[in-house]
Amino acid sequence: MAESIVILTGAGISKESGLDTFRDADGIWSRVRIEDVATPQAFRDNPLRVHDFYNARRQQLLESNIQPNPAHLALARLQRDWPGEVLLVTQNIDDLHERGGSASVLHMHGELLKARCTHCHVVAEWRAPLSVGTACPSCGHAAGLRPHVVWFGEMPLEMERIYTALDACGLFVSIGTSGNVYPAAGFVDEVSRRGHAHTVELNLEPSSGTDLFDEAIHGPASEIAPAFVERVLTSGW
């Protein structure tokens, strides 16, 4: 039976599709304070400002020029063609992996095209702007819908499933991540301590944790990810 694979993706893979990153020198957090738009306290203090921020990001994601790039397509091919399990874990809140054909994606930081009700806790597909007066489609309460994203101070999603997959995988690959955001930045160390998996970084440039990987390949994700997938499918790792 083929060994399982865990792929972690970050903002670098979506940047090549035209989406802003967060932590680059010119990224989102260089222009907007985290404390103003990405914490539970910010939503309590000024929900209108938080909604405006995510409405703008949602609108950008839905623009016709924002499309999956060859890295997204390559990972979908890996999921289709690898005879074992390929779990795709993303820190990104966009839907480019799904649009690129990936069928099994864990969004550990949530999804921009979904809304969650703070009253009944239902999660619903959502593509329209949100406002403080928007009513929940399930319970009807107004002023309770929030973006279905994980804010600073909140627990990332699906962590038990992710750590179970990391414990069992034979290959762990990190693509387009800064290596600065935990718990995702600690996944390579989690895998390495078990000593049974090969670890690979695919990134535009060395991340802050690049020395923790068995192998590092640097360059644009849209170039190096398809080449790496071809290698895995042809000859393994």
Salt bridges, closest charged atoms under 4 A:
ASP20 OD2 - ARG31 NH2 3.18
ASP24 OD2 - LYS15 NZ 2.80
GLU35 OE1 - ARG33 NH1 3.98
ASP36 OD2 - ARG33 NE 3.15
ASP36 OD1 - ARG49 NH2 3.80
ASP81 OD2 - ARG77 NE 3.71
ASP95 OD1 - ARG99 NH2 3.06
GLU98 OE2 - HIS107 NE2 2.63
GLU111 OE2 - LYS114 NZ 3.03
GLU154 OE2 - ARG146 NH1 2.83
ASP167 OD1 - ARG194 NE 2.25
ASP189 OD2 - ARG193 NH1 3.03
GLU190 OE1 - ARG193 NH2 3.13
GLU190 OE2 - ARG194 NH1 2.99
GLU201 OE2 - HIS218 NE2 2.92
ASP214 OD2 - HIS198 ND1 3.63
GLU215 OE1 - HIS198 NE2 2.85
GLU215 OE2 - ARG231 NH1 2.72
GLU230 OE1 - ARG77 NH1 2.78
